Amino acid sequence: MDVGIVVHRMEGSQTDALVKISNTSNENFWTKKIFEKHIRLKNHGGLVAFDNSNPVGYAAFERRHQDAYIQIWDLVVHPQYRRRGVGRKLVASLTSMVPTEFSGVRFNVRESNFIAHLFLKNANFWCDAIARSYFIDKTGGPPRVEDAYCFDYNTNIARSKNDSIRIISRTGAVLAGPRPTSPRETFYVSQGNGHR
Ligand SMILES: CC(C)(COP(=O)(O)OP(=O)(O)OC[C@H]1O[C@@H](n2cnc3c(N)ncnc32)[C@H](O)[C@@H]1OP(=O)(O)O)[C@@H](O)C(=O)NCCC(=O)NCCS
């Protein structure tokens, strides 16, 4: 339950608390410098979820006029507050502020971040593309490269989380959603018995 959680605009005075929340994420690690730069940049902004006066989660985003999309750059909820609707509240606040001339909200997340896939699917985002080698981590040792799953919430397309959606790994395994019917199976079914 998110009772008592209030969402406000991200501000420079919050950066120390936001860095602490960011450090709990495997998705990105934002330093104080990155937060400060992000807040200063034109068309960039953020939302922060508070429990009383305590920041417990944030979403950092950019209004990309060239794409007519709001791009989320980072979204993290403190581990003690996860699974209580805080992330949902942050994303709902973002989707409700999409300007009418924009198409929606986008977010690229790591292929390995299965919880993020489930979370975004639950928030009516769809994964429509994969960006190969999108994440390159260079912190010590050989660079670690990872694909991004590109999730999209389109305000012009009414989609429901109950629509069938599949998340399929690089190896073709279905990670979530109904198993696809292969063209072969469809063919055999439509031909009826005796045609195999
Ligand atoms: C992903 C993240 C932001 C979700 O935030 P949250 O506040 O815990 O999410 P919510 O409580 O709003 O969850 C909304 C729905 O998402 C799905 N979900 C969230 N966490 C889940 C989990 N661990 N396992 C399965 N489903 C999950 C559920 O459908 C959930 O609804 P339910 O609790 O009614 O079943 C949070 O786990 C996080 O900060 N992770 C680390 C940072 C990260 O990976 N950021 C990029 C992510 S989009």
The ligand as an SDF file (V2000), in Angstrom:
LIG
                    3D

 48 50  0  0  0  0  0  0  0  0999 V2000
   11.5170   -1.8130  -10.2240 C   0  0  0  0  0  0  0  0  0  0  0  0
   11.1610   -0.9830   -8.9790 C   0  0  0  0  0  0  0  0  0  0  0  0
   11.3320    0.5130   -9.3130 C   0  0  0  0  0  0  0  0  0  0  0  0
    9.6920   -1.2610   -8.6360 C   0  0  0  0  0  0  0  0  0  0  0  0
    9.2840   -0.3840   -7.6000 O   0  0  0  0  0  0  0  0  0  0  0  0
    8.2280   -0.8270   -6.4780 P   0  0  0  0  0  0  0  0  0  0  0  0
    7.8220    0.3610   -5.7280 O   0  0  0  0  0  0  0  0  0  0  0  0
    8.7930   -1.9590   -5.6880 O   0  0  0  0  0  0  0  0  0  0  0  0
    7.0340   -1.3880   -7.3840 O   0  0  0  0  0  0  0  0  0  0  0  0
    5.4630   -1.4150   -7.0040 P   0  0  0  0  0  0  0  0  0  0  0  0
    5.3100   -1.8190   -5.5730 O   0  0  0  0  0  0  0  0  0  0  0  0
    4.8430   -0.1380   -7.4120 O   0  0  0  0  0  0  0  0  0  0  0  0
    4.9820   -2.6130   -7.9200 O   0  0  0  0  0  0  0  0  0  0  0  0
    3.9900   -2.4790   -8.9360 C   0  0  0  0  0  0  0  0  0  0  0  0
    3.8290   -3.8310   -9.6040 C   0  0  0  0  0  0  0  0  0  0  0  0
    5.0450   -4.1790  -10.3130 O   0  0  0  0  0  0  0  0  0  0  0  0
    5.2620   -5.6100  -10.2200 C   0  0  0  0  0  0  0  0  0  0  0  0
    6.4430   -5.8870   -9.3750 N   0  0  0  0  0  0  0  0  0  0  0  0
    7.1880   -4.9820   -8.6910 C   0  0  0  0  0  0  0  0  0  0  0  0
    8.2030   -5.6080   -8.0500 N   0  0  0  0  0  0  0  0  0  0  0  0
    8.0800   -6.9210   -8.3270 C   0  0  0  0  0  0  0  0  0  0  0  0
    8.8110   -8.0700   -7.9450 C   0  0  0  0  0  0  0  0  0  0  0  0
    9.8820   -7.9820   -7.1220 N   0  0  0  0  0  0  0  0  0  0  0  0
    8.4250   -9.2810   -8.4240 N   0  0  0  0  0  0  0  0  0  0  0  0
    7.3640   -9.3850   -9.2360 C   0  0  0  0  0  0  0  0  0  0  0  0
    6.6010   -8.3180   -9.6410 N   0  0  0  0  0  0  0  0  0  0  0  0
    6.9710   -7.1080   -9.1820 C   0  0  0  0  0  0  0  0  0  0  0  0
    4.0360   -6.1680   -9.5180 C   0  0  0  0  0  0  0  0  0  0  0  0
    3.0840   -6.4600  -10.5330 O   0  0  0  0  0  0  0  0  0  0  0  0
    3.5850   -4.9850   -8.6720 C   0  0  0  0  0  0  0  0  0  0  0  0
    2.2150   -5.0280   -8.3380 O   0  0  0  0  0  0  0  0  0  0  0  0
    1.7180   -5.8780   -7.0400 P   0  0  0  0  0  0  0  0  0  0  0  0
    2.6730   -5.5770   -5.9280 O   0  0  0  0  0  0  0  0  0  0  0  0
    0.3310   -5.3590   -6.8200 O   0  0  0  0  0  0  0  0  0  0  0  0
    1.7830   -7.3250   -7.4560 O   0  0  0  0  0  0  0  0  0  0  0  0
   12.0380   -1.3860   -7.7480 C   0  0  0  0  0  0  0  0  0  0  0  0
   12.0370   -2.7940   -7.6660 O   0  0  0  0  0  0  0  0  0  0  0  0
   13.4600   -0.9120   -7.8320 C   0  0  0  0  0  0  0  0  0  0  0  0
   13.7740    0.1930   -7.3960 O   0  0  0  0  0  0  0  0  0  0  0  0
   14.3720   -1.7470   -8.3640 N   0  0  0  0  0  0  0  0  0  0  0  0
   15.7970   -1.4150   -8.4410 C   0  0  0  0  0  0  0  0  0  0  0  0
   16.0350   -0.3230   -9.4590 C   0  0  0  0  0  0  0  0  0  0  0  0
   15.6420   -0.7070  -10.8700 C   0  0  0  0  0  0  0  0  0  0  0  0
   15.7790   -1.8460  -11.2920 O   0  0  0  0  0  0  0  0  0  0  0  0
   15.1660    0.3130  -11.6070 N   0  0  0  0  0  0  0  0  0  0  0  0
   14.7560    0.1710  -12.9920 C   0  0  0  0  0  0  0  0  0  0  0  0
   13.4300   -0.2880  -12.9770 C   0  0  0  0  0  0  0  0  0  0  0  0
   12.0730    0.0650  -13.8170 S   0  0  0  0  0  0  0  0  0  0  0  0
  1  2  1  0
  2  3  1  0
  2  4  1  0
  2 36  1  0
  4  5  1  0
  5  6  1  0
  6  7  2  0
  6  8  1  0
  6  9  1  0
  9 10  1  0
 10 11  2  0
 10 12  1  0
 10 13  1  0
 13 14  1  0
 14 15  1  0
 15 16  1  0
 15 30  1  0
 16 17  1  0
 17 18  1  0
 17 28  1  0
 18 19  1  0
 18 27  1  0
 19 20  2  0
 20 21  1  0
 21 22  1  0
 21 27  2  0
 22 23  1  0
 22 24  2  0
 24 25  1  0
 25 26  2  0
 26 27  1  0
 28 29  1  0
 28 30  1  0
 30 31  1  0
 31 32  1  0
 32 33  2  0
 32 34  1  0
 32 35  1  0
 36 37  1  0
 36 38  1  0
 38 39  2  0
 38 40  1  0
 40 41  1  0
 41 42  1  0
 42 43  1  0
 43 44  2  0
 43 45  1  0
 45 46  1  0
 46 47  1  0
 47 48  1  0
M  END
$$$$
